Every structure is written in C-alpha cells, then in structure tokens.
C-alpha cells in the first residue's frame, strides 16, 4: 500500500522516481536537485508553536510523573538523536508529541 506523498521520505520518493527506467543525465540532475531540496525541507527545525507545545508536554510529563523537566528533555532528545529539543526537525513534531504522551519515566529511569 502506497503512503500519501507527504509522508514519504525524500529517499523513498527518489527511489520510486528512478526505478525501472533509463534516465538521461539531465533527468538525474533534476531528481538529485529535488532530493536535496526535499531533505532540506524535512530538516526544518520546530516552529515556535510546535516548540511551545512540546515544552508544555515536557512540563506535563515531568509534573505528573514527578521527575525533573531536564530529565524528560534528555530522554526525548536521546530518543530522537538530537542535542536539544529546539533543533528537533519539524517533521518529527507529531512523533515527539506521541512519544511524550506514551512516555513512562519509571520504565526509562529505573
């Protein structure tokens, strides 16, 4: 089953575009340029609204589970492989919110 275009990774789109055909060098250059543009778009950091929502979820998790917000931030950033929350790619916003909703700090810390 095909994913909607918006949820495919740049690599998946590139793979589909290049499979099963002979492409001219101009076509390949165009596809490569598109792949580069898609990667950059997917790396855009969180906007202010997304960052505030994630910060609010971090505070909520910390409060309800009686842990420090810094600890929750460290668990979140470690899970997504970034140094700090504000550099989390915008494309991972929904995943980060879902992760925080399901996060059980007792299972991670202990």
Secondary structure, DSSP 8 states (H G I E B T S, - for coil): ----GGGS-HHHHHHHHHTTS---HHHHHHHHHHHHHHHHHHT-B--HHHHHHHHHHHHHHHHHTT--HHHHHHHHHHHHT-SSGGGSBGGGHHHHHHHHHH--HHHHH-
